[in-house]
Amino acid sequence: MKPRNGACLFISRHRFRIILACIGFVFIAINLNIFGYTHDLENPDKLREEILRLSEMYVNILSKEEQNIVDGPFSGHLTGHDLRKTFAVILDNLLNRINDLEREVSRLKTSDCARNSSNNDGRKPLDETMTEVKSSQDNKNITIGSKENEKASCHLTDNEKFRYPHCLEKMAWMSNFWSSDPCYSTYGVDGSNCSFRIYLSEVELWCPPIPDRDDEVRLRPFPSSFKTADWKFELNGLLGLLQDPGHRNNYGWMRTRISLLWDRWVSAAKNLTLKQDFSTRQQQRILIHLGFLSSKSGFKIPEMASRGGPLGELVQWSDIIAALYLLGHNLTITSEYNDLISVLNQLPNAESQCQVRSQLPVDMIYTDIVGLIQFKRKVRAGYGKFSCLLRIVDSFGTEAMFNHAEYAKLHKRSTTWGKQNLNLRQFFTMFPHSPDNSFMGFVIDRHLNDDDYDNVTKKQQAVVYGKDAMMWEGKADYLSVIRKYVDVHGTVFLEDGRANSVLPEFVKNHGLLSGPDLHRLLLESKLFIGLGFPYEGPAPLEAIALGCVFINPKFNPPRNSENTLFFKGKPTLRKLASQHPYAEDFIAEPHVYTVDIGNLTEVEAVVQKALRLIDNNKVGMYLPYEFTYEGMLQRLNAYIQHQDFCSVLPVVFPPASSVSFIASGPGQSCKDACWKKRRICEYSHFGRLNNQPTLERFLSAPCSDVKKQADVYFPALENETRSCYLQEDPLLFSCVGEVEGVVRICPCRDYIRGQTALCSSCT
């Protein structure tokens, strides 16, 4: 098997001219500074303003070339993500190209921003004042003397190289760039290999400690104290954190949802404490930035919430914030870019390259892709120390081939939202559809009283899943078949006369309904009718929880980013075989029937069967545990307790006892191979089988030879030659990679039915 050839990079004349203009400007700025005109550069905002002006010209030209490209996490009707809305993203890409030159300008200015370190004795939350103490003369314990360098044994053994696989590459980086930031010399780095080794083993922890180094002179990043996370049952404390920024009502919808459901959250938490021990949890300091709500994102999701706009992200974020607060963690919440900047300005040396995480008053950062881009724009060179703290809420998921920046460029998989180079487990999805990522989920709420559920009588009626008239276009024949057996109801948003012209005359449209009114309508109905769009929303789970049978449209061929406009630009090739894959795979019959809605004979047969089962009391209310209040609290707590993306030595979760290794079929992905055995591919365990003895043991045959290669379907065996391939780049481990003629070795774990994110021994 030969590595694929790289793709050639093409730069248009328009782009090239603008890039040259930007570089020329920076070159002039540098020369002005060199010849004494420092007064023009003493204000970095002025320099940045000029760079941004030139970058805007770049965007205007680029927009003419790419008017028809659709991308972004909210692409599609009502949430189109045009180039005006992606201005910040494209601008960031341009700024990255001239980042090195801009850094040189910064180095010519006098700066002591990285010469001081924080002296936080305890674990201060973000909302407390950050104080700078410890001047350079007080930092005797972090100075690495030359004599100490001579004494220390800086040689890496083979065993140390295996246990710390990134040590050598970090040493090489330090050798080339240690002088790029004055913070390194503050920690005693002087250009010698031993100073690199000592810094990387005692500050950033990428390398093993030096055994014979005197304990008294070891660098000790300030320790953080342990504070227990106690349950927080007081709602007002949480609502106080959700203060709308300025004139925008960013949090109004979320505050309403959280308030309505709070009593159920508290009840679930108290029930969960009877099942699990929560007494020794450490409180985490968590920064939450909701970039998709910011005015700079252009999405206008808060404004559209009451007009039929998408609610999935608002629902999920409301539940994440409620769960994190209830679990007892210390939260700081922002949504506007300026508010994020205000918070980051409090962090000690946020823009410094030195990755001294123990000095940061934050343990985790929850954000979305838009928020991540805004965050990176601020911290710039200091991003490295924050990257492992990130938890990215990513509805559709991110795959390795899009996440790995160099691989994405080489294989033409670059997208606006990819190339983040994060551990794939740091992406948290709406549904458990991407085993490489972590499943965050949300809660299906109950708006009615218990008496309403007990005294309900199902009527001969169905509710159609589609709040926008566009979703109904071309579906009249399909709905006419259903109309033969039940009355058809809709909840379409009416803004003008368009809705009435698209909806069939026999549809009784209620308009947008409040939560309680919608649940009452679903409770009285027998069927919930999918139209094929929107994809993977929460509504089908609500309907199933209220006793409806969901008619789930099948897609043939499956839809993905290569054949469906809505998915263009999303960092995944995942194929949707139906409108709601989770309902199809994890709930299934008799609550869900997946059908080709173009085959009216099949539709009629399914409708008859579903109604017969309901009339005979063979179908009741069903809600998977993972979408209950308890289920989300249990899952999120497990992630916080066990997921550690900052540890150099890998923290394996779930435990090895829950994972077994199996060989896939030729050309089969690990996701499919594991699911065939009713198990789930476990991304975090690929490292355990990435060696020759393990491959040969599970292939039941010796390898003819062993090679290392970086691609998304390794470790694996090439069937024809019996060559074994080990994964060269851990960022390319992937459950979904597949290629003809290759047998993959897959880590497959068990799972709790109704709580797919956790193994049987994970709780």
C-alpha positions in Angstrom: 0.0 0.0 0.0 1.5 3.3 -1.0 0.9 6.7 0.7 -1.3 9.0 -1.2 0.2 11.8 -3.1 -0.2 15.4 -1.8 -2.6 17.8 -3.4 -1.1 20.9 -5.1 -2.0 24.2 -3.5 -3.5 26.7 -5.9 -3.6 30.4 -5.1 -5.6 32.7 -7.4 -4.1 36.0 -8.6 -6.6 38.0 -6.5 -5.7 36.2 -3.3 -2.0 36.4 -4.1 -2.1 40.1 -4.6 -3.8 40.7 -1.3 -1.5 38.4 0.6 1.5 40.3 -1.0 -0.1 43.5 0.1 -0.5 42.3 3.7 3.1 41.0 3.8 4.3 44.2 2.3 2.6 46.2 5.0 4.1 44.2 7.7 7.5 44.4 6.1 7.2 48.2 6.0 6.1 48.2 9.6 9.1 46.2 10.7 11.5 48.5 8.8 9.9 51.6 10.3 10.5 50.1 13.7 14.1 49.2 12.9 14.8 52.8 11.8 13.4 54.3 14.9 9.8 55.0 14.1 8.6 53.1 17.1 5.9 55.5 18.1 3.7 54.1 15.3 4.0 50.6 16.6 3.7 51.2 20.3 -0.1 50.8 20.0 -0.6 47.2 18.8 -4.3 48.0 18.2 -3.3 50.4 15.4 -1.2 47.7 13.7 -4.0 45.2 14.0 -6.5 47.6 12.6 -4.5 48.1 9.5 -4.0 44.3 9.1 -7.8 43.8 9.5 -8.5 46.5 6.8 -6.3 44.6 4.3 -7.9 41.3 5.3 -11.4 42.8 4.6 -10.3 43.5 1.1 -9.2 39.8 0.8 -12.6 38.7 1.9 -14.4 40.9 -0.6 -12.4 39.5 -3.4 -12.8 35.9 -2.2 -16.6 36.3 -1.9 -16.8 36.9 -5.6 -15.0 33.7 -6.3 -16.9 31.5 -3.9 -20.5 32.9 -3.9 -22.1 29.4 -4.2 -20.2 27.6 -1.5 -22.4 26.6 1.5 -20.8 25.6 4.8 -21.0 26.0 8.5 -22.6 24.1 11.4 -26.0 25.7 10.7 -26.1 25.5 6.9 -29.6 25.0 5.4 -32.9 26.8 5.3 -33.4 29.4 8.0 -29.7 29.1 9.0 -27.8 29.7 5.8 -24.1 30.4 6.5 -23.0 32.8 3.8 -19.6 34.3 3.4 -20.7 37.5 5.2 -21.3 35.3 8.3 -18.0 33.5 7.9 -16.1 36.7 7.7 -14.4 36.1 11.0 -13.4 32.6 10.1 -11.8 33.5 6.8 -10.1 36.5 8.3 -8.6 34.3 10.9 -7.2 32.0 8.2 -5.5 35.0 6.6 -4.1 36.3 9.9 -2.6 32.8 10.5 -0.7 33.1 7.2 1.1 36.3 8.4 1.2 35.2 12.1 5.0 34.7 12.0 5.6 38.1 10.7 3.3 39.7 13.2 5.1 37.9 16.0 8.4 39.4 14.8 6.8 42.8 15.1 5.7 42.0 18.6 9.2 40.8 19.6 10.6 44.3 18.6 8.5 45.9 21.3 9.4 45.9 24.9 7.2 43.5 26.7 7.2 41.9 30.1 3.9 40.2 29.8 5.4 36.8 30.2 8.1 37.6 32.8 5.8 37.3 35.8 4.0 34.2 37.0 0.8 33.9 38.9 0.9 33.1 42.6 -2.5 31.7 43.2 -2.3 29.6 46.3 -5.7 28.2 46.0 -8.1 27.4 43.1 -9.5 30.9 42.5 -12.5 31.1 40.2 -12.5 33.2 37.1 -14.7 35.9 38.6 -12.1 36.7 41.2 -9.4 39.3 40.6 -6.2 37.8 39.0 -3.1 39.2 40.7 0.4 39.1 39.5 3.2 38.5 42.0 6.6 36.9 42.1 9.0 39.1 40.2 11.9 37.5 38.3 14.3 37.8 41.3 11.9 35.8 43.4 11.9 32.9 40.9 15.1 31.3 42.1 13.5 27.9 42.2 12.8 28.0 38.4 16.3 29.0 37.3 18.2 26.2 35.6 21.9 26.8 36.2 24.6 25.6 33.7 26.2 23.4 36.4 22.9 21.7 37.0 22.6 21.1 33.2 26.0 19.5 33.2 25.1 17.2 36.1 21.7 16.2 34.8 21.4 13.1 32.5 19.3 14.4 29.6 19.5 11.3 27.5 16.2 9.6 26.6 16.0 5.8 26.9 14.0 3.7 24.4 11.5 3.0 27.1 11.1 6.7 27.9 10.6 7.5 24.2 7.8 4.9 24.1 6.1 6.1 27.2 6.4 9.8 26.2 5.9 9.6 22.5 5.8 13.4 22.0 8.9 14.2 23.9 11.3 14.2 20.9 9.2 16.3 18.7 8.7 18.8 21.5 12.4 18.9 22.0 12.9 19.6 18.3 10.3 22.4 18.4 12.0 24.0 21.5 15.4 23.9 19.7 14.0 26.0 16.8 11.6 28.3 18.6 12.6 28.7 22.3 13.6 32.3 21.7 10.2 33.2 20.2 8.7 34.0 23.6 10.6 35.5 26.6 8.6 33.3 28.9 10.9 30.3 28.1 14.0 32.1 29.4 12.0 33.0 32.5 11.9 29.2 33.2 15.7 28.9 32.7 15.7 27.7 29.0 19.0 28.8 27.6 19.2 27.0 24.2 20.8 23.8 25.5 19.2 20.4 25.1 19.2 19.9 28.9 17.3 23.1 29.5 14.7 22.0 26.9 14.5 18.6 28.6 14.1 20.0 32.1 11.5 22.5 31.0 9.5 19.9 29.1 9.6 17.4 31.9 8.9 19.8 34.8 6.7 22.5 33.4 4.8 21.2 30.3 5.2 17.6 31.3 5.8 16.3 27.8 9.0 14.4 28.8 9.9 12.1 31.6 11.5 13.5 34.7 15.3 13.4 35.0 16.0 10.8 37.7 19.2 12.3 39.1 18.1 15.9 39.2 18.2 17.5 42.6 14.7 17.7 44.1 15.4 21.1 45.6 15.8 22.8 42.2 13.0 21.1 40.3 10.6 23.4 38.7 7.3 23.3 40.5 4.3 24.9 38.9 2.1 26.1 41.7 -0.1 23.3 43.0 -3.9 23.7 43.1 -5.9 23.0 46.1 -8.7 20.4 46.2 -12.3 21.8 46.6 -15.2 19.4 46.7 -18.0 19.7 44.2 -21.2 19.9 46.2 -24.6 19.8 44.6 -26.2 23.2 43.9 -29.9 23.2 44.1 -30.5 26.9 44.2 -31.9 28.1 40.8 -31.3 31.9 41.4 -27.5 31.3 41.5 -27.6 29.9 38.0 -30.0 32.5 36.6 -27.6 35.1 38.0 -24.9 33.7 35.7 -27.1 34.0 32.6 -27.2 37.8 32.4 -27.9 39.1 28.9 -25.0 41.0 27.4 -26.0 44.6 26.4 -29.2 44.9 24.4 -29.3 41.4 23.0 -31.6 38.8 24.7 -29.1 35.9 24.2 -30.2 33.9 27.2 -34.0 34.5 27.4 -35.0 31.2 25.8 -32.5 29.3 27.8 -33.5 30.9 31.1 -37.1 30.0 30.5 -36.3 26.3 29.7 -34.0 26.0 32.7 -36.5 27.6 35.1 -39.4 25.4 33.8 -37.4 22.2 34.3 -35.5 23.0 37.4 -37.6 21.0 39.9 -37.2 17.9 37.7 -33.4 18.5 37.5 -33.2 18.7 41.3 -35.4 15.6 41.7 -33.2 13.6 39.3 -30.0 14.7 41.1 -31.3 13.5 44.4 -32.4 10.2 42.9 -29.0 9.7 41.3 -27.2 10.2 44.7 -29.0 7.1 45.9 -27.4 5.0 43.1 -23.9 6.5 43.0 -21.3 8.0 45.3 -20.8 11.7 44.6 -19.0 12.6 47.8 -15.3 12.9 46.6 -15.7 14.9 43.4 -13.4 17.8 42.7 -15.0 21.1 41.8 -13.9 22.3 38.3 -13.6 25.9 37.2 -15.3 26.0 33.9 -15.5 28.7 31.3 -18.5 28.4 28.9 -18.5 30.5 25.8 -21.6 30.3 23.5 -20.1 31.6 20.3 -23.1 30.7 18.2 -25.2 33.3 20.1 -22.7 36.1 19.6 -23.7 39.0 17.4 -20.5 38.4 15.4 -21.7 34.9 14.3 -24.6 36.3 12.3 -26.8 33.3 13.0 -29.5 35.3 14.9 -30.6 32.2 16.7 -32.1 34.0 19.8 -34.2 36.1 17.5 -35.4 33.1 15.5 -36.3 31.0 18.5 -39.9 32.2 18.6 -40.4 32.2 14.8 -39.8 28.6 13.9 -36.0 28.7 14.0 -33.8 25.9 15.1 -34.0 25.1 18.8 -31.6 22.1 18.9 -28.5 24.0 20.0 -30.5 26.1 22.5 -32.0 23.0 24.0 -28.6 21.3 24.3 -26.7 24.2 25.8 -29.5 24.9 28.3 -29.2 21.3 29.5 -25.4 21.4 29.6 -25.3 24.5 31.7 -28.0 23.3 34.0 -26.2 20.0 34.5 -22.8 21.5 35.1 -24.1 24.0 37.6 -26.2 21.3 39.4 -23.2 19.0 39.7 -21.5 21.7 41.8 -18.9 23.2 39.4 -17.8 26.9 39.2 -19.1 28.4 36.0 -18.3 31.6 34.1 -20.6 32.1 31.1 -20.1 34.4 28.1 -21.6 34.7 24.6 -20.5 37.9 23.1 -16.9 38.2 21.9 -16.1 41.3 23.9 -17.2 39.6 27.1 -14.9 36.7 26.3 -12.1 39.1 25.8 -12.8 40.7 29.2 -12.5 37.3 30.9 -9.4 36.2 29.0 -7.7 39.5 29.9 -7.9 38.5 33.5 -6.0 35.3 32.8 -2.2 35.5 33.6 -0.2 35.5 30.3 -3.1 34.1 28.2 -1.2 34.9 25.0 2.1 33.5 26.1 3.3 30.3 24.4 4.5 28.7 27.6 2.0 26.0 28.5 1.9 26.3 32.3 -1.6 25.2 32.8 -1.4 24.8 36.6 -1.2 28.6 36.8 -4.5 29.1 34.9 -7.6 29.7 37.0 -9.7 27.5 34.6 -9.9 23.7 34.4 -12.2 23.2 31.4 -13.5 25.3 28.6 -16.9 24.4 27.0 -17.6 26.2 23.7 -18.8 25.6 20.1 -16.9 25.8 16.8 -17.7 29.5 16.4 -16.6 30.2 20.0 -13.4 28.2 19.4 -12.4 30.4 16.5 -13.1 33.5 18.6 -11.1 32.1 21.4 -8.1 31.2 19.2 -8.2 34.7 17.7 -7.6 36.2 21.2 -5.1 33.9 22.7 -3.1 33.3 19.5 0.3 31.9 20.4 -0.9 31.0 23.9 -3.5 28.6 22.4 -1.4 25.5 23.1 -1.8 25.6 26.8 -5.6 25.9 26.5 -6.2 23.3 23.8 -6.4 20.2 26.1 -8.9 22.1 28.3 -11.4 22.4 25.4 -14.8 20.6 25.1 -16.3 21.5 21.8 -20.1 21.0 21.5 -20.4 19.9 17.8 -23.8 18.7 16.7 -22.8 16.7 13.7 -19.4 15.4 14.8 -15.8 15.7 13.5 -13.8 12.9 11.9 -10.0 12.4 12.0 -9.5 13.2 8.3 -11.0 16.7 8.8 -9.6 17.3 12.3 -5.9 16.7 11.3 -4.8 19.9 9.7 -2.0 18.5 7.5 -3.9 15.5 6.5 -7.0 17.6 5.6 -4.9 19.8 3.3 -3.1 16.9 1.7 -6.3 15.0 0.9 -8.6 17.9 0.1 -10.7 17.6 3.2 -10.2 21.2 4.4 -13.4 22.8 5.8 -14.1 26.0 7.7 -14.8 24.0 10.8 -12.1 21.3 10.6 -8.3 21.3 11.1 -8.4 21.8 14.8 -5.9 19.1 15.7 -7.7 18.1 18.9 -8.3 14.7 20.5 -11.5 13.5 18.7 -13.0 12.8 22.2 -13.0 16.6 22.8 -15.9 17.0 20.3 -19.3 16.4 22.0 -22.2 15.5 19.7 -26.0 15.8 19.9 -26.6 12.1 19.4 -24.2 9.1 19.8 -23.6 8.8 16.0 -19.8 9.3 15.9 -17.9 6.8 18.1 -14.7 8.8 17.6 -16.4 11.7 19.5 -18.0 11.9 22.9 -21.8 11.9 23.1 -23.2 14.9 25.0 -26.9 14.7 24.3 -29.7 16.7 25.9 -32.9 16.1 28.0 -36.3 15.3 26.7 -38.6 17.2 29.0 -42.1 16.6 30.2 -44.3 19.7 30.1 -47.5 18.2 31.5 -48.5 17.0 34.9 -48.5 13.3 35.8 -52.3 13.2 35.8 -52.3 14.3 32.2 -50.3 11.3 31.2 -52.5 8.9 33.1 -55.8 10.0 31.8 -55.0 10.4 28.1 -57.1 8.9 25.3 -55.3 8.5 21.9 -57.2 10.0 19.0 -57.1 8.8 15.4 -54.7 11.5 14.4 -51.1 12.1 13.4 -48.7 15.1 13.8 -46.3 16.0 11.0 -42.7 16.9 11.9 -42.0 20.1 10.1 -42.3 23.7 11.4 -41.4 25.4 8.1 -43.5 25.2 5.0 -40.4 24.5 2.9 -40.2 21.0 4.5 -43.7 20.1 3.2 -42.9 20.7 -0.5 -43.5 17.7 -2.7 -45.0 15.6 0.1 -48.7 15.8 -0.8 -49.0 12.2 -2.2 -47.2 10.8 0.8 -49.4 12.6 3.3 -52.5 11.7 1.3 -51.8 8.0 2.0 -51.6 8.7 5.8 -54.8 10.8 5.6 -56.7 7.7 4.6 -56.3 6.4 8.2 -55.8 9.4 10.5 -56.5 13.1 10.6 -53.3 15.0 9.9 -52.2 17.9 12.1 -49.3 20.4 11.5 -47.4 23.0 13.6 -46.2 25.2 10.8 -45.0 28.8 11.5 -47.3 31.2 9.6 -45.6 34.5 8.6 -47.2 35.1 5.3 -49.5 33.2 2.8 -46.9 30.8 1.6 -47.6 28.1 4.2 -51.3 27.8 3.2 -50.3 27.3 -0.5 -47.9 24.4 0.4 -49.9 22.5 3.0 -52.6 20.1 1.7 -56.1 21.3 2.4 -56.8 18.4 4.7 -54.1 19.4 7.2 -55.2 21.1 10.4 -52.4 23.6 11.2 -52.0 24.8 14.7 -49.1 27.2 14.1 -46.2 27.2 16.5 -47.3 25.8 19.8 -46.0 26.3 23.3 -44.2 23.3 25.0 -47.3 22.2 27.0 -49.7 22.6 24.1 -47.4 20.6 21.7 -47.0 17.8 24.2 -50.7 17.7 24.7 -51.2 17.3 21.0 -48.6 14.6 20.7 -50.0 12.8 23.7 -53.4 12.6 22.0 -51.9 11.4 18.7 -50.9 8.0 17.4 -48.3 8.8 14.7 -45.5 11.3 14.3 -44.7 11.8 10.6 -41.2 12.6 9.3 -40.8 14.5 6.1 -37.0 13.9 5.6 -35.9 17.2 7.1 -34.8 18.5 9.6 -32.1 15.9 10.3 -31.6 14.4 13.8 -33.7 16.8 15.8 -35.1 16.3 19.3 -38.8 16.3 18.3 -39.0 12.5 17.3 -37.7 11.5 20.8 -40.4 13.8 22.4 -43.1 12.1 20.3 -41.9 8.6 21.1 -41.8 9.5 24.8 -45.4 10.5 24.5 -46.5 7.2 22.9 -46.4 8.1 19.2 -44.9 5.8 16.6 -42.4 7.7 14.5 -42.5 7.2 10.7 -38.8 7.8 9.8 -38.0 8.5 6.1 -35.3 6.3 4.6 -32.6 7.8 2.3 -31.3 5.8 -0.6 -28.5 6.6 -1.3 -27.6 7.8 2.2 -27.0 11.5 2.5 -23.7 13.1 3.4 -21.4 16.1 2.6 -20.6 14.8 -0.8 -24.2 14.6 -2.1 -26.3 16.9 0.1 -25.9 20.7 0.3 -26.9 20.9 3.9 -23.9 18.9 5.0 -21.4 20.8 2.8 -18.5 22.2 4.9 -19.2 20.0 7.9 -16.1 18.0 9.0 -17.6 14.6 8.6 -18.4 12.1 5.8 -21.0 10.3 8.0 -23.8 8.8 5.9 -27.3 9.3 7.0 -29.5 6.4 5.9 -32.6 8.0 7.4 -33.8 11.3 8.8 -33.1 10.1 12.3 -30.4 7.5 12.5 -30.4 7.3 16.3 -34.1 6.5 16.3 -33.5 3.9 13.6 -30.6 2.1 15.3 -31.0 2.6 19.0 -34.8 2.7 19.4 -36.2 0.9 16.3 -39.5 -1.1 16.1 -42.2 -0.9 17.3 -41.6 2.7 18.3 -39.9 3.6 15.0 -40.5 2.4 11.4 -37.9 3.5 8.8 -39.6 3.5 5.4 -39.0 4.7 1.8 -41.6 7.5 1.7 -41.5 7.4 -2.1 -42.9 3.8 -2.0 -46.5 4.6 -1.1 -47.5 0.9 -0.9 -44.8 0.4 1.8 -45.9 3.6 3.6 -49.5 2.4 3.7 -48.5 -1.0 5.1 -46.4 0.5 7.8 -49.1 3.0 8.8 -51.6 0.1 9.1 -49.2 -1.9 11.2 -48.3 0.9 13.5 -51.9 1.8 14.2 -52.8 -1.8 14.8 -50.0 -2.1 17.5 -51.1 1.1 19.2 -54.8 0.0 19.3 -53.8 -3.3 20.8 -51.6 -1.6 23.5 -48.4 -3.1 22.1 -46.7 0.3 21.9 -46.4 2.6 24.9 -44.3 5.6 26.0 -40.6 5.1 25.7 -37.6 7.3 26.5 -34.0 6.1 26.5 -32.3 6.7 29.9 -29.6 8.8 28.3 -32.1 11.5 27.4 -33.5 11.7 30.9 -32.3 14.2 33.5 -30.6 11.4 35.5 -29.0 10.0 32.4 -27.4 13.3 31.4 -26.2 14.0 34.9 -24.6 10.6 35.1 -23.0 10.8 31.7 -21.6 14.3 32.1 -20.3 13.6 35.6 -18.5 10.5 34.2 -16.8 12.6 31.5 -15.7 15.3 34.0 -14.3 12.7 36.4 -12.5 10.4 33.9 -11.7 12.3 30.7 -8.3 14.0 30.9 -6.9 15.4 27.6 -4.0 17.2 29.3 -2.2 14.1 30.7 0.9 13.2 28.7 0.6 9.6 29.7 -2.8 8.5 28.3 -5.7 8.2 30.7 -7.7 5.2 29.5 -11.4 5.6 29.9 -13.5 3.5 29.6 -11.5 0.7 31.4 -9.8 -2.0 29.4 -12.1 -4.6 31.0 -15.0 -3.3 28.9 -13.1 -3.5 25.6 -12.4 -6.4 23.3 -10.4 -6.4 20.0 -11.9 -7.8 16.8 -10.8 -8.0 13.2 -13.1 -6.2 10.7 -14.1 -7.6 7.3 -12.0 -6.4 4.3 -12.8 -2.8 3.5 -15.0 -2.5 6.7 -14.7 0.3 9.2 -14.3 -0.3 12.9 -17.6 1.5 13.5 -19.5 -1.1 11.4 -17.4 -4.1 12.5 -18.1 -3.3 16.2 -21.8 -2.5 15.6 -22.2 -5.8 13.8 -21.3 -7.5 17.1 -23.7 -5.0 18.9 -20.7 -3.2 20.4 -19.4 0.3 20.0 -15.9 1.2 18.6 -13.9 2.8 21.4 -11.5 5.4 20.0 -9.5 5.9 23.2 -8.2 2.3 23.1 -6.6 2.3 19.6 -3.2 3.0 21.2 -3.3 -0.3 23.1 -3.4 -2.4 19.9 -1.0 -0.3 17.8 1.9 -2.8 18.1 3.0 -5.9 16.1 2.4 -8.6 18.8 -1.2 -7.4 19.4 -2.0 -7.3 15.6 -0.6 -10.8 15.1 -2.5 -12.2 18.0 -5.9 -11.0 16.8 -5.1 -11.7 13.1 -4.2 -15.3 14.0 -1.2 -15.0 11.6 2.2 -13.4 11.5 2.8 -10.2 9.6 5.0 -10.6 6.4 6.4 -7.2 7.4 5.6 -4.2 9.6 5.4 -0.6 8.4 4.4 2.7 10.0 2.1 5.0 8.1 -0.1 7.9 8.9 -3.7 7.4 7.7 -7.2 7.0 9.0 -7.4 3.2 8.6 -4.4 2.1 10.7 -3.5 -0.1 12.5 -4.5 -2.7 10.0 -3.5 -5.6 7.8 -3.3 -5.4 4.0 -5.0 -8.6 2.9 -3.1 -9.4 -0.3 0.5 -8.9 1.0 -0.1 -9.7 4.7 1.8 -6.5 5.5 0.9 -5.0 8.9 0.5 -1.2 9.2 0.9 0.6 12.5 -0.5 4.1 13.0 2.3 6.7 12.8 0.2 9.6 14.0 -2.2 9.2 16.9 -4.4 12.1 15.7 -5.4 9.9 12.8 -6.8 7.0 14.9 -10.3 6.6 13.5 -13.3 4.4 14.0 -14.8 5.3 10.6 -11.8 5.0 8.3 -12.1 2.2 5.7 -10.4 1.2 2.5 -10.7 -1.7 0.1 -8.4 -4.7 0.8 -7.6 -3.7 4.4 -8.6 -5.6 7.5 -8.7 -3.4 10.5 -8.2 -4.4 14.2 -10.8 -2.7 16.2 -11.3 -1.9 19.9 -15.0 -2.6 20.6 -16.6 -1.9 24.0 -19.9 -2.9 25.6 -22.5 -0.3 26.5 -25.4 0.1 28.8 -28.7 -0.1 26.9 -30.1 3.4 27.0 -26.8 4.9 28.1 -24.6 4.2 25.0 -21.8 6.5 26.1 -20.9 4.4 29.2 -19.7 0.8 29.5 -21.3 -1.7 31.8 -18.6 -1.0 34.4 -18.3 2.7 33.9 -20.8 3.7 36.6 
